[in-house]
Amino acid sequence: MTIWHRFGRQLREPSGWAGRLTGHFMRLVNRAPNRLAVAALDLTPDAHVLELGFGPGEAIAALVDRLPDGVIEGIDRSAAMLAQASLRNRAAVQAGRVRLRLGDFASLPYADASFDAVLAINIAYFWTDASAAVREIRRVLKPDGQLVLYATDARSMRRWKFAGPQTHRLFDLNALRVVLLAGGFRPDNITISKRRLGANIVGLVARARNATTFVRQIADRPGTLTEWGLHG
Ligand SMILES: C[S@@+](CC[C@H](N)C(=O)[O-])C[C@H]1O[C@@H](n2cnc3c(N)ncnc32)[C@H](O)[C@@H]1O
């Protein structure tokens, strides 16, 4: 296994001393994506937000500042990242404003319609079943809740030796849109923009709104219109 493949594996699931080091590295190099994604959230100060794959906890810290009356939850499968993010956000964890846990984002341990927003920064590369992962996000979003997702564009990622197909799944704008549609977001509720981050890196920032209860009922249960005596 090459050193690049090892590094790619650490980004996928940081562990041990190398994982702790990878966490510090991520905190430095992922500042711009974290800032962009948090800025893209449209939230009230008391919002309930979930971050998937919080890593060293940079976005969680930004959300603590932004949501004085909110609750921020996070799930990550790496014990090393849970330790780093908990330390970084110690005061907010102790105050009960931040709740972090270990777990797999393929199957979220939260009730339906729990969150105003879900944040997914640099984690889509690790989805094994992408449309199922998006459906799971929609399940925990409240009606009209929003997903904000950041992924570095495939053309930039291909230059990085650690982001090989054994560890990373890559997205360009179209592939990301297809996955969001396949996971059940409606086309008119999705916007994806390309952002230049410097060093010739292009990032994708996607915002997808969950349909309201009425639209969702119709989308999830095609028989609904007929049941109501209407024809779709
Ligand atoms: C590249 S890091 C990104 C961290 C942070 N969001 C950032 O942008 O700095 C990916 C994170 O996702 C976590 N992760 C990857 N696959 C996961 C899964 N299936 N379930 C939960 N966490 C996962 C990893 O442990 C790691 O902390």
PDBQT file of the ligand as one rigid body, heavy atoms in Angstrom, charges set to zero:
ROOT
HETATM    1  C1  LIG A 301     -12.184  14.171   5.212  1.00  0.00    +0.000 C 
HETATM    2  S1  LIG A 301     -12.841  14.177   6.817  1.00  0.00    +0.000 S 
HETATM    3  C2  LIG A 301     -13.783  15.694   6.817  1.00  0.00    +0.000 C 
HETATM    4  C3  LIG A 301     -13.902  16.300   8.179  1.00  0.00    +0.000 C 
HETATM    5  C4  LIG A 301     -14.607  17.662   8.220  1.00  0.00    +0.000 C 
HETATM    6  N1  LIG A 301     -15.984  17.576   7.785  1.00  0.00    +0.000 N 
HETATM    7  C5  LIG A 301     -13.835  18.658   7.399  1.00  0.00    +0.000 C 
HETATM    8  O1  LIG A 301     -14.261  19.005   6.286  1.00  0.00    +0.000 OA
HETATM    9  O2  LIG A 301     -12.790  19.100   7.873  1.00  0.00    +0.000 OA
HETATM   10  C6  LIG A 301     -14.107  12.939   6.755  1.00  0.00    +0.000 C 
HETATM   11  C7  LIG A 301     -14.716  12.604   8.100  1.00  0.00    +0.000 C 
HETATM   12  O3  LIG A 301     -15.850  11.769   7.863  1.00  0.00    +0.000 OA
HETATM   13  C8  LIG A 301     -15.803  10.668   8.757  1.00  0.00    +0.000 C 
HETATM   14  N2  LIG A 301     -16.487   9.527   8.108  1.00  0.00    +0.000 N 
HETATM   15  C9  LIG A 301     -16.163   8.914   6.937  1.00  0.00    +0.000 A 
HETATM   16  N3  LIG A 301     -17.029   7.935   6.649  1.00  0.00    +0.000 NA
HETATM   17  C10 LIG A 301     -17.946   7.927   7.664  1.00  0.00    +0.000 A 
HETATM   18  C11 LIG A 301     -19.111   7.150   7.931  1.00  0.00    +0.000 A 
HETATM   19  N4  LIG A 301     -19.523   6.181   7.107  1.00  0.00    +0.000 N 
HETATM   20  N5  LIG A 301     -19.822   7.422   9.041  1.00  0.00    +0.000 NA
HETATM   21  C12 LIG A 301     -19.431   8.408   9.898  1.00  0.00    +0.000 A 
HETATM   22  N6  LIG A 301     -18.322   9.176   9.699  1.00  0.00    +0.000 NA
HETATM   23  C13 LIG A 301     -17.592   8.940   8.585  1.00  0.00    +0.000 A 
HETATM   24  C14 LIG A 301     -14.327  10.412   9.015  1.00  0.00    +0.000 C 
HETATM   25  O4  LIG A 301     -14.132   9.740  10.237  1.00  0.00    +0.000 OA
HETATM   26  C15 LIG A 301     -13.764  11.849   9.009  1.00  0.00    +0.000 C 
HETATM   27  O5  LIG A 301     -13.772  12.424  10.288  1.00  0.00    +0.000 OA
ENDROOT
TORSDOF 0
